[in-house]
Amino acid sequence: MEASILAICYLIGSVSFIIGLKMLSHPAKARRGNLVSAAGMAIAILGTLILYRPAGHALNNLIWIVSAIIIGTVIGATAARRVKMTAMPEMVSMFNGMGGLCAALISIVELGRVANDHSDMHVLSILAGMVIGSVSFTGSMIAYGKLQGKIKDHAFKGQHLVNLFVLLFIVIIGTVIITSNGTFSALIFYSMLGLSVVYGILFVLPIGGADMPVVISLLNSFTGIATACAGFLYNNQVMLTGGILVGSAGAILTILMCKAMNRSLMNVLIGSFGNTGTGAIHSVTQQGSSKEISLGDAAMVMGYAQKVLIVPGYGLAVAQAQHVCNELGKLLQNNGVIVKYAIHPVAGRMPGHMNVLLAEADVSYDDLLELESANEEFGSTDVVLILGANDVVNPAALDDPSSPIYGMPILEVGKAKLVIVNKRSMRPGYAGIENELFFKPNTSMLFGDAKTVLHELVNLVKEL
Amino acid sequence: METLLSFIHSNLEILYIVILSVFLGIEVISRVPSVLHTPLMSGANAIHGVIIVGSIIVMGEASADNFIVLALGFLAVIVGTINVVGGFVVTDRMLEMFKSGKEKPSKSTKVK
């Protein structure tokens, strides 16, 4: 009876994970999706606590289990509530590491009991859980340290070879343990554990700090697989499905994140080898890989932003797009977004060009910011939308003495969280010089005629 | 070879679950706007916290005088819970920011 009810609890848990994950990929339903998975998780955990019968009687040590859950809840909830929004990625990394550690600990305990159970496949899943869990744990901790700025990038020549050897060694030890029919020594097991811990560190250490979100997503996928290994060991369906689901979804998400940065996963993982860590990131930006954003994504980030600054330039004037630009601004303001216009004195072709243009389109004068006040505001801005402006936002004016526009005061749009640049093409602007801004990691290009693009954006924001 | 075949035969159901779950995971995620990448990663992170069920089983099956197993299991339950609770709370906080409109975020934590 209890076992059947427990099986149903696990079924509900598995289904809620699937539905929750599905809802998480739609902006409007995402928050409810998260709650759906959380509810499924609660059912699976409570079911295990109350209904699991290892040998016909209730769980041993129930007081200890419940007190551990209470301690974990207090720590987890406090950490998650206190963390600043800017520090979210490292918090996720930390939580992921905890999951990996949990998987590794389970495997360590279970291997001690393996003497009674000679099934090779069980030993294999224990070892896999331990290796993947430990790699995920130490890797996540390194990623956490890097995002906090406490750990610098370290890379030495031939590091990928060393990593490969460590991995090979782990596989060899694993084979020895499995073929030994349970007669291996504890020492060989602990050396495998140690190597896994070291591998996690070596794996993440050389990867540039800017690529950490991708690495965390990958390690997230690893922990999913470690969970599935434990699920196989206990023949537990909710762990199995939950783990595999996260494993495969995490892998796809990792690839999607790389795509959004216009890079391949291999480039992220081994791109930094051979070079010194930070140099690699620079060379990538200078090779000129800019990334594009789709109209849908652009509409979404603006629609859900707190503050949007619009930087109009000559392109807006040429396209005669000031009216539709105002329409977009008003629409966003009605949705509760703070919208302001950052006017560079020489934007357009003559001083004051933009003010005239926008005034014509009925943009409220209070919403226009001059250069100095705009530069103060960029730091607290979520999205900057640049409409056909180029040289007035070129950072070379600040940091490249050889540039013809060096010394020109510019709108320092790079301080904002996300910069969307609308241009007709990658052609340089009026001054005929390359703009490094377009290759910055927080810049996305949105190609097209300003008027057409703005019309599309208005329609898409209306649909949000 | 024979052991592999017999393994596949005796674990056919699990194999089906694994393969179907892989496709399901890929299918569920394939079309997600990039603004949701971070919350989705965080949400998936909370889901693999289901590993906590395994750590509960470890502790529940341990005898009360096996202190090493109890200590390891105790730690495992704590870190597993941190993964689950922290993961879901952090995801909820992230998604809170995606709401349009100007309602106070702190009020409607439970309503929707």
Interface residues (C-beta under 8 A of the other chain):
Chain A: G13 F17 I18 G20 L21 K22 L24 S25 P27 A30 R31 R32 G33 N34 L35 S37 A38 M41 A44 I45 T48 L49 Y52 P54 L59 N60 N61 L62 W64 I65 A68 I69 I71 G72 T73 I75 G76 A77 A79 A80 R81 V83 M85 M88 P89 M91 V92 M94 F95 N96 M98 G99 L101 C102 A103 L105 I106 I108 V109 E110 G112 D120 M121 P213 I216 S217 N220 T223 G224 A226 T227 A228 A230 G231 F232 L233 Y234 N235 N236 Q237 V238 M239 L240 T241 G242 G243 I244 L245 V246 G247 S248 A249 G250 A251 I252 L253 L256 M257 A260 I293 G296 D297 M300 V301 G303 Y304 Q306 N335 G336 V337 L464
Chain B: T3 F7 N11 I14 I17 V18 S21 V22 F23 L24 G25 I26 V28 I29 S30 R31 V32 P33 S34 V35 L36 H37 T38 P39 L40 M41 S42 G43 A44 N45 A46 I47 H48 G49 V50 I51 I52 V53 G54 S55 I56 I57 V58 M59 G60 E61 A62 S63 A64 V69 L70 L72 G73 F74 L75 A76 V77 I78 V79 G80 T81 I82 N83 V84 V85 G86 G87 F88 V89 V90 T91 D92 R93 M94 L95 E96 M97 F98 K99 S100 G101 K102 K112
